[in-house]
Amino acid sequence: MKIRNIIPALVAVFALVIASCTDDDNISLLDNVQVSSSYISLPLEGGSNSFTVNAKGDWTLEKVMTKKDSVKWLTLSTAAGAAGETEVKLTAPTTLDGRSAELLLTCNGQVQHINVIQGLATISPATCAQVIAGPDSKSYMVTGTVSAIANTLYGNWYLTDNTGTIYIYGTLDAKGNKQNFSSWGLEVGDEVTVTGSKTTYGSTVELVDVTVVKINKSLIKVDSVENEKLPVEGGEFIAYLTCKGQGVSVDIPETAKDWLSITSIQSAGTNTVVKFKAAQNEGGDRSTTLTFHTTDGSKDYTSQTTLTQLGAIVQASIAEFIAAPVSSTSYRLTGSITKIDDATKGNVYIKDYSGEVYCYKLADVAAKGVKVGDIVTVVGKRGDYKGTPQLVSGVIETVKPVASATIADLLAKADDPNTYYMVTGTITSIANATYGNLTLKDATGEIFSYGTYPGYGATGDARKGVVDAKGLKVGDQLTVIATKGSHNGSPQLTNGFYVSHVSAQ
């Protein structure tokens, strides 16, 4: 391509960079100092442009010199100021070639980076490590491989080179528009060069709303797979690849090597078939990411696919569930609903003898009409929100409705070990504090409770100690959930567990 054709193309690319960089979302907002724009453009024929400083204290403005007098061409109307609003004017003479500079605005220990560009900007290439170590609000050009894609609308993905990984938050299309990531046809394994402004979100280093400069398609691609979700008993997983490189190799993560192996790799022309064998799964759901490699003799190209194998549902107490790591394993929990935050969204709390856990977006809460007190069995995965365990992707398997009843109502009921009632009464005596054998009385009658346990599902020693743990005493008002039973013809509460109490004054 001739030089006269290259320059317009580069100008077009640069126009996209400017368009993305001047977006208000990309201006770094510091507590002590803010600027109206962190990117200032000056014309090739010379001239001026200005920006406004809004500071909470005294500030200074300095040029970043790559060598002595390297930014002598740029004149600042002022290099210092006081609290308040100040206009700073930047002036440059005519130049034949594009050039750029960086200014550092310092106020109360905070530093704002300001990029100045005259004509065509040249952004020096950087590695991921250099971006990670560099300042926010600065533009970088980085080349790396697409290692994972998180969002296919906005274009959020991970770019990796041999020095590290950075997150791309937003990808502009060829016209500088957002929400059109699919127009690039990017896939995991493609080598991409992008430019964008750095920001740090928490501990994540990002380039925001990047412009794509160049795409080098991977020489290997996963076209399709068979048995993407294997059953519990295991079986064969097959990946069909197109490979234009020199051979195919496969990486199986160390965590999957004890249950997944390669049985064959067969190639014909550019078509390759890789077969795997998965062992029977004795635990919960599991998955792994398989990476396929090829080379052109100098570069390594990759493509990835994910394999999932269903597992047995793990029966667990709530305490065991809370202690488990976040994973795709499915757990079955049974407990009583203690609180409903939002029935429509399915946000509820359930409790058993060992603990309580939040269920986020539990399916069918409203449809099944469950209420506080009902005993439910749910299946879901161990999730986490800001360090707090929760059950996610959950469904309700069974519901045991719990009806409120007076003691007179209970005395009239037939014995039934499968029907639960919520009863409130005053403790008139405690026969056995270890197991919570006590007598309850309300305005309608009196009944003996044979066992009051810490929560639903308690067995063995887990049934003991609720009287001492809760400080229960005669005169307290106690609410329990229990079934109606009898002993030697005398009615009693059985299978009962603690819900709440109000201490006597």
Secondary structure, DSSP 8 states (H G I E B T S, - for coil): --HHHHHHHHHHHHHHHHHHHTSGGGS---SSEEES-SEEEE-TT-EEEEEEEEESS-EEEEE--SSTTTTTT-EES-SEE-SEEEEEEEEE---SS-EEEEEEEEETTEEEEEEEEESS----EE-HHHHHHS-TT-EEEEEEEEEEEEETTTTEEEEEETTEEEEEEEE--TTS-SS-GGGG---TT-EEEEEEEEEEETTEEEEEEEEEEEEE--SEEEEEEE-SEE-TT-EEEEEEEEE-SS--EEE--GGGTTTEEEEEEEEETTEEEEEEEE----SS-EEEEEEEEEESSS-EEEEEEEEEE----EE--HHHHHHS-SSS-EEEEEEEEEEEEETTTTEEEEEETTEEEEESS-BTHHHHT--TT-EEEEEEEEEEETTEEEEEEEEEEEEE-EEE--HHHHHTS--EEEEEEEEEEEEEEEEETTTTEEEEEETTEEEEES-EESSTT--GGGGS-HHHHHT--TT-EEEEEEEEEEETTEEEEEEEEEEEEE---
